Amino acid sequence: MANNNVFIQLLFLIITSSGLLFRETVKVGSSQGDYQRGCIEPEKVALLKFKQGLTDASDRLSSWVGEDCCKWRGVVCNNRSRHVIKLTLRYLDGDGTEGQLGGKISPALLELKYLNYLDLSMNNFGGTPIPEFIASLEKLRYLNLSGASFGGPIPPQLGNLSSLHYLDLKKYFDESNQNDLHWISGLTSLRHLNLGGVDLSQAAAYWLQAVSKLPSLSELHLPACALADLPPSLPFSNMITSLSIIDLSNNGFNSTIPHWLFQTRNLVYLDLSYNNLRGSILDAFANGTSIERLRNMGSLCNLKTLILSKNDLNGEITELMDVLSGCNSSRLEMLDLGFNDLGGFLPNSLGKLHNLKSLSLWDNSFVGSIPSSIGNLTYLEELYLSDNSMNGTIPETLGRLSKLVAIELSENPLTGVVTEAHFSNLTSLKEFSNYRGTPRVSLVFNISPEWIPPFKLSLLRIRSCQMGPKFPTWLRNQTELTDVVINNAGISDTIPEWFWKLDLHLDELDIGSNNLGGRVPNSMKFLPQSTVDLSENNFQGPLPLWSSNVMKLYLYDNFFSGPIPLEFGERMPMLTDLDLSRNALNGTIPLSFGKLNNLLTLVISNNHLSGGIPEFWHGLPYLYAIDMNNNNLSGELPSSMGSLRFLRFLMISNNHLSGQLPSSLQNCTGIHTLDLGGNRFSGNVPAWIGERMPNLLILRLRSNLFHGSIPSQLCTLSSLHILDLGENNLSGFLPSCVGNLSGMASEIDSQRYEGELMVLRKGREDLYESILYLVNSMDLSDNNLCGEVPEGVTNLSRLGTLNLSINHLTGKIPDNIGRLQGLETLDLSRNQLSGVIPPGMASLTSLNHLNLSYNNLSGRIPTGNQLQTLDDPSIYENNPALCGPPTTAKCPGDDQRPKTRSGDNEEDENENGDGFEMKWFYASMGPGFAVGFWGVCGTLIVKKSWRHAYFRLVYDVKEWLLMVISLNVARLRRKLNLGRILRCI
């Protein structure tokens, strides 16, 4: 011990005598005695000037008082020198809704000569430019101005920051689109570059060359930069070894994936999503032999994240999976190939990606079953396979994945039976979805009613799968559910009491399209903006009233009865969509509906509602669709409906409404469907329908008391494809401009929603819904219209139904009727049409319903093509001058039965030597017949052109005679009808 003390004392003397200890490193006495107290005064003054230039609505910088600026919020000083080295003023969610800093950046920051870290991200500087003087902060190593609403071109002076390691300018706003990338070559120390959302279209041709000059770059983030061009090769650069993260998503690349991306040896993250990359994934790895391909693909073994979603990639993924799974230790944790055109079977090698946590293959064309090897992915947390064509089974091995949180299998025609074994060890499961839009059921859930799940779901979405007939009892312990969809599940039961008592707070409840019955309690609780769908069931009793959070409520096709509660609108004021149709509701429409200020759709059709329509429409400014069809409503349309500027669908047919249409309705200029049929509206058809509703697609005023003439302004409705004014008291001529209705002549580009409508076609009235946009119809039947059928009607080449029956139309059927190639139904019955049936009618190959009865048509009925199938004589009945099949009337010139020669009055052939002559007569008949037949008929048989000419001559002579007769008869009838026509006018 004594020797050790001596050694220490000698060592201390040597060190102190050599001058190795200084005041700056060793303090005797108080350890803080000689440190700088507080911050540097000039730097504190600079910070206060910086604060003065800022706007700080929430007083985030309230701590910037006192002597020691190193204690101010967001300010970090060097522990020893007390110089300000770090300024972190990023806006965080916890800073309040007005917590964003703004204003201007003061040049006083230049006094912070030791500043190496500056973060002003997520604030709001209102489009002010990035100050050029920031480039003079030469010690900066970290600069983050992302999402801070700076504007104008990026100052190229930033390229002077040669010490900068981290630069983030994402979501930078620049209207000039003048940004280039030449300046980044000076950032020789840069390791992290993020220019996401910056318009770099000016640099599209050379961006890769510019970036390749950054020798230390390890993270490259250039998403949504309008780069457009993805070069096929990489300039010589150290970047091939330094890059570990590449994000080039959402740039509109329109090429194949270049090989160099998969030759970066240390790549752990690659995102090329939201582009137009095409071709096979395998083509990205090599052009050459399989060995070269495998060598390049071997570089993928370091990848942790591979995102190639939202492209146009095709082919199979078997070889990709084989290589990824062939790594000695595959590090892949996230694989996203969704929203491409990949296909084939999912290979068993998928199960060798042992570190995989997220697998997204949705919206492709994969087929077959989920491979049983999926059970080997013990770290898997997310499985997204929806929107494919997988028509196989779900393996029971899926039930092994104890870390699995989300399973999404929707929109696949999966088959087989799912049992509790498929869920046996899914202890982490929170979301399960197998939702199919089609009503066809192919997957069956056969789960024991005694089974207790090992998980607590938050989301359950099952549609068009067999779960019934009993309500699933395994939901009894699912007390954390927020989304419940069990739609079209074949359940014929009442909802058990325990389900209503689970005390769930739901964001969505959809148990529609089952056979569930009973009463619905008011005890359910819902989260804000929730959706409730109990449609197409057998629920009874009064309408339920739930919390004010419900936004969409669908209760149609049930047996709810009684009046709509008077306080309905007050109790559920957040509703945007309300459908109570096809129930047994009675009473009046409650005035509280006027408080549904956010309502978009109101559907209360097919009930027993009565009384008038209230004047509350001023309180529903956003209303888009109104459907009150098939009730017992009475009175007039309220004038306040004219305030609905966003209204597109107004359907109030089959009620007892009366009066004239309010002129205020012309303010609804955007309306698409106007269906007021089956009421007692009167007055003239308003001309303003054609003048103020240019987007009208459907106009149905059928079965009312309208009178007067059809306004010519309706001809300006260029999008109209259904016009139904039948069963009114309209008079006058058909507008000659009817051929201008181009919506009945042009083809629809794509499907569009138009609601539902009763349309009279083929002699019967049918309800059209999903294909309503394909129906083209004009029905003016059962009125008092007169005059001739306008020739312009034959311009409507897409017209499918033309019904002008039960009027007083005269003249002939338009000669060009054969131009209506889409015509399926033609009804001109019960008019006074005359003349012949145009031969062109035989060319209406789509025609399947025809009625020309009770007119004054004449001549031969045309034959051929579709008319051959329309062989019901009632089609032409009560047209006395018509002849030919299918009627029994013979046309003039038709072949008649040959007369037989009577022998009663013949003289005895043997008398007066006639017997000898008769013998010669009979003897010469044979040779004479042979000569006559082969001389005339034989020639016609052999010579085809002569034969055609002969019979054409005979046919033309016959037709000429019939035409002369018909025209004379028509002139006589026209004179007789002249008085009636004048009275009609």
RAPEVEN-V784768 format. One record per backbone hydrogen bond with DSSP energy under -0.5 kcal/mol. NH is the residue of the N-H (numbers start at 1). CO is the residue of the C=O. If there is no record, write none. Layout:
nh:co
NH:CO
NH:CO
//
This chain:
nh:co
5:1
6:2
7:3
8:4
9:5
10:6
11:7
12:8
13:9
14:10
15:11
16:12
17:13
18:14
19:16
20:15
22:20
25:22
26:22
33:30
35:32
36:80
39:67
40:82
44:40
45:41
46:42
47:43
48:44
49:45
50:46
51:47
52:48
53:49
54:51
55:102
58:98
59:56
62:59
64:61
65:63
69:67
71:68
72:69
75:72
76:86
78:83
82:78
85:76
86:76
87:117
88:74
89:87
89:119
91:121
95:92
96:93
99:96
102:55
104:53
106:104
109:106
110:107
111:108
112:109
113:111
115:112
116:85
117:85
118:142
119:87
120:144
121:144
122:146
123:120
124:101
125:148
127:149
128:125
130:151
134:131
135:132
136:133
137:134
138:136
140:137
141:116
142:116
143:166
144:118
145:168
147:170
148:145
151:128
158:155
159:156
160:157
161:158
162:160
164:161
165:141
166:141
167:192
168:143
169:194
171:196
172:169
173:150
174:172
184:181
185:182
186:183
187:184
188:186
190:187
191:165
192:165
193:219
194:167
195:221
197:223
198:195
200:198
200:225
203:200
204:201
206:203
207:203
210:206
211:207
212:208
213:210
214:211
215:213
217:214
218:191
219:191
220:245
221:193
221:219
222:220
222:247
224:249
225:222
226:250
228:251
229:227
230:228
231:229
240:237
241:238
242:238
243:239
244:218
245:218
246:269
247:220
248:271
250:273
252:274
254:228
260:232
261:258
262:259
263:260
265:240
265:263
267:264
268:244
269:244
270:305
271:246
272:307
274:309
275:310
276:253
278:255
279:312
281:314
284:281
285:282
286:282
293:289
294:290
295:291
296:292
297:293
298:294
299:296
300:297
301:298
302:299
303:300
304:268
305:268
306:334
307:270
308:306
308:336
310:338
311:339
312:277
314:279
315:341
321:317
322:318
323:319
324:320
325:321
326:322
327:323
327:324
330:327
331:301
333:304
334:304
335:358
336:306
337:335
337:360
339:362
340:363
341:313
343:315
344:365
346:367
347:345
350:347
351:348
352:349
353:350
354:352
356:353
357:333
358:333
359:382
360:335
361:359
361:384
363:386
364:387
365:342
367:344
368:389
370:393
371:369
374:371
375:372
376:373
377:374
378:376
379:354
380:377
381:357
382:357
383:406
384:359
385:383
385:408
387:410
388:411
389:366
391:389
392:368
395:393
398:395
399:396
400:397
401:398
402:400
404:401
405:381
406:381
407:431
408:383
409:407
409:433
411:435
414:412
415:392
416:442
418:444
422:419
423:420
424:421
425:399
426:423
427:425
428:402
429:426
430:405
431:405
432:459
433:407
434:461
436:463
442:440
442:464
444:416
445:466
446:418
446:444
447:445
451:448
453:451
456:429
458:430
459:430
460:483
461:432
462:485
463:434
464:487
466:443
467:465
467:489
468:489
475:472
476:473
477:474
478:475
479:477
481:478
482:458
483:458
484:508
485:460
486:510
487:462
488:512
492:469
492:490
493:491
495:517
499:496
500:496
501:497
502:499
505:481
506:504
506:525
507:482
508:482
509:531
510:484
511:533
513:535
514:536
515:491
517:493
518:538
520:540
521:519
525:504
527:506
529:549
530:527
530:549
531:507
532:552
533:509
534:554
535:554
536:556
537:557
538:516
540:518
541:559
550:547
551:530
552:530
553:577
554:532
555:553
555:579
557:581
558:582
559:539
561:541
562:584
564:586
568:565
570:567
571:567
572:568
573:570
574:548
575:572
576:551
577:551
578:601
579:553
580:603
582:605
583:606
584:560
586:562
587:608
590:588
592:566
593:590
594:591
595:592
596:593
597:595
598:573
599:596
600:576
601:576
602:625
603:578
604:602
604:627
606:629
607:630
608:585
610:587
611:632
614:612
616:614
619:616
620:617
623:620
624:600
625:600
626:649
627:602
628:651
629:651
630:653
631:654
632:609
634:611
635:656
641:638
642:639
643:640
644:641
645:643
647:644
648:624
649:624
650:673
651:626
652:675
654:677
655:678
656:633
658:635
659:680
665:662
666:663
667:664
668:665
669:667
671:668
672:648
673:648
674:698
675:650
676:674
676:700
677:700
678:702
679:703
680:657
682:659
683:705
685:707
686:684
689:686
690:687
691:687
692:688
693:689
695:669
696:693
697:672
698:672
699:722
700:674
701:724
703:726
704:727
705:681
707:683
708:729
711:709
714:711
715:712
716:713
717:714
718:716
720:717
721:697
722:697
723:777
724:699
725:779
726:779
727:781
728:782
729:706
731:708
732:784
734:786
738:735
739:736
740:737
741:738
742:740
744:741
745:742
746:742
757:768
759:757
759:766
761:759
761:764
764:761
766:759
766:764
768:757
768:766
772:769
774:771
775:772
777:721
778:801
779:723
780:803
782:805
783:806
784:730
786:732
787:808
789:810
790:788
793:790
794:791
795:792
796:793
797:795
798:744
799:796
800:776
801:776
802:825
803:778
804:802
804:827
805:827
806:829
807:830
808:785
810:787
813:834
817:814
818:815
819:816
820:817
821:819
822:797
823:820
824:800
825:800
826:849
827:802
828:851
829:851
830:853
831:854
832:809
834:811
835:856
837:858
838:836
841:838
842:839
843:840
844:841
845:843
847:844
848:824
849:824
851:826
852:875
854:877
855:878
856:833
858:835
859:881
861:883
866:842
867:864
868:865
869:866
870:866
871:869
873:871
875:872
876:873
877:874
879:876
881:857
882:879
883:859
884:889
887:884
894:891
906:903
911:908
913:910
914:911
916:913
917:913
918:914
919:915
920:916
921:917
922:918
923:919
924:920
925:921
926:922
927:923
928:924
929:925
930:926
931:927
932:928
933:929
934:930
935:931
936:932
937:932
938:933
940:936
941:937
942:938
943:939
944:942
947:943
948:944
949:945
950:946
951:947
952:948
953:949
954:950
955:951
956:952
957:953
958:954
959:955
960:956
961:957
962:958
963:959
964:960
965:961
966:962
967:963
968:964
969:965
970:966
971:967
972:968
973:969
974:970
975:971
976:972
977:973
978:974
978:975
981:977
982:978
983:979
984:980
985:981
//
